[in-house]
Amino acid sequence: MYQLTNVTKKYDQGKRSVTALNNVTLSIPDGQMVAIQGPTGGGKSTLLQMLGALDRPTDGTVELGSSNLSKLGDGPLGKIRAQEIGFVFQGFNLIPTLTAQENVETALAPLGVPAAERTSRATAALASVGLGERGSHLPAELSGGQQQRVAIARALVKEPAVLLADEPTGNLDEQTRDEIMELLEGLWRDRGLTLIVVTHDTAVAKRAQRRLLIKQGVVKEIG
């Protein structure tokens, strides 16, 4: 699914250059569940941006399937993000004035999906995360765990090949954390997704098939 070769990412901070990724070479097979751990400022977010086609490396190549993300322009990268990659964030990022149903439908609008199909697919996506009866509720009327389920449904409704989850349980209590991870694992198995989870939580990371540690821009295998 992914092949990163000699990927380096540098940022200019005033008069000095900061290396966020340092010559990273990494393969992630199709259908694998991977956890990425590491200290704050170690490069986790930058690596996720590369995998999510949100940024380009300073040097090296990032390939997703047959696409070299390092060489594509903004338009093609945006199309890949819209069609092939689903994102789940710690802060849910739901639109507060839209219902759960409408929030999920927003993922399909840029793809030109007809209104009736958007509605039916969003309804099915909410049902798949256990919120089939909550489509008419606003985010403020839902618990944190339910809001994260809506966010997961929004990420999956476009049927992506890759799901990137950035601290998906960071705002949740321990019981809800476990429920969300069980949901993500079930969806990963059922749909054959490539699931990549960035987390500080070792209990979350241990659920993955594979664990990576990134520190000072260098990626190492755990275990």
N, C-alpha and C positions, 0 to 999 in steps of 0.2 A: 504493500500500500504506500509506504513512505520510504524514501531513500535520501538521507542527508549525507553529503560528502564534503568534508573539510569546510564546514560552515563556521564562519566567523562573523560576528556582528559587533560593530563598534559605534558608540555614540559620542558626539562632541558635547562636553560640559565645560563651557567657558573656554579656557585655553588648553584644557587637557582632554584626552581621549579615553573613554572607558570601554573596556572589552566586556560585553555581556555574554557572548558565546565565543569559545576559544577552540577553533579547529575541531568541531564536532562532526564525527562520522557515525551514523546510526541508521539501522534498518528496522522498520516496524512492519511485520507481515500483515496481510489482509486478515481481518477477523480476530486480531489479538486484542486482549485487554491489558493495558499498560498503566501503571501508576508512576507519576513523576514526583519525587520529593526533593527537598533541599531547603537551605536557609533563605530568609528574606534577602533579596538582592543577589542571589546566586545564579539567576538566569532562567528560572522557571517560566516567568511570564514572557520573556523574549523567545524562548523555545516554543511556547504555545502560539505566539504570534506567527512564527515561521510555519508551524504546522497548519495554522488556520488561514494561511494566505493573507494575513493582515499586514505583513511587512516582508521585506526582502533582505537577504544577507549582504554584508559588505563584501565578503568573499565566499566562494563555494557554491554548491547547488542544493536546492530543495526540490525533490520530485515527488509528486502525488500521482500514482499510477503512471500514465504516459505523459503527464504535464510537468514541465520544468517551471515551477513557480518562480524561480529566480529570474527568469527571462521574460515573463509575461507582463503586459501593461495593466493599468488599473482596471480597464473594462473586462478583459478576460479573467483577471483575478476575482473581480466582483461576481462574475457569473459562476465561477467555481465555488465561492463562498455561499452563494444563494442556492446552488443545486446539490452540491456534494458534501457540504460540511454543516453539521449542526452544532450549536454552541449552547452550553448551560453555564450560568455564572453563579457566584456566591450570592449576589444581591438580587437574584431573580429577574430584574430588569423588565418587569411587566408594566404596561401602560395603565395607570391607575383609573383612568376614565373609561376603559374598555372592559367588557365582561371577559371571563375566562375563555369563552368561545371565540370572541372577537380577537383576543390576544393571540390565540393559536392561529387564527386565519391570517393574521398579518404576515406570517412567514410565507404564505402562498401568493400574496398579492404581487410581489415583484416578479413572479414566475408566469404571470398572465393566466393563472388558473381561473376558469369561469366561477362566478359567485356561487352557483348551486353546488359545484364540486368542492369549492373551498369549505362550504358549510358542512357537507357530508364528511369530508376528510377530517376536518377539525373535530367534529362530533366523535368520529371513530378514534381519533388520537386521544381525546380526553377519556374516553371509555377504557383505552388501553393502559392508562395510568391510574385508573380507579376513580375518576372524577366524572363519570357519565351523567351524574345528576347535578353537577355544579356549574354547568356551562353558562348559566345566566348570572352568576355571582361576580361581583367586582373583586379585585384583589384584596381590598381592605376587609372584605367579608370572609376571607379565607385564612386559615392558619399558615404559618411559615412553611410547613411541610406540604400543604396543599398548593401554595403558591409555587413551590419548587416543582411539584408535579405538573402544574400548568406550563412552567418553563420547559420541562422535559418534553411535554406534548408538542409545544411550539417548535422545539428543535427537531422532533422526529416526524412531524406532519409532512415535511417535504421529502421524506424517505431518503435521507443522506446515507452515504457509504461510511462516513466518519462522524463520530460524536466526540467533541472536545468538551470536557467538563472542568471548569476552573474553580477549585474549592467548592464543589456542589453541596457539601454538607457543613460548610464553615459557619453558617448562621443557625444551625439546628441543634437541638438537644440530642443526647446520645440515642434515645429510643427512635426519634424521628430520623436521625442519621442512618441508623441501621435499616429502617424501612425504605429510605430513599436508595440506599446502596443495593438492597435486595431487588428493588424495582429496576434499577439500572442494569444489574447483572441479568435479570430475567429478560429484559428487552434486548440486551447484547446477545444472549444465547439464541433467542427466538428469531431475531432479525439478521444475525450474522454480521453485526456491526464491527467496525474497528473502534474501540472505546479507549480514550486516553484521558486519564484523570490526574489533574494536578492537585496535590493535597499535602497539608502539614500533618494529617492524622494518620498515624501508623496503622490503626485499626482499619481504616479505609484502604490504605495501600496494600495491606496483606491480603485483601480480597482479589487482587489482580493476578493474572498469570505471570506477569513480569514487572519488576520494580527497577526504576532508574533513579539514581541520585545525581543531581546537578549542583555543583558547588564551584564558585568562582569561574563559571562559564564552561566547566568541564563535566562531561556526562560519564558516569560509571554505572555498571550493573550492580544491583544488590542481590545477594544470594545466588 
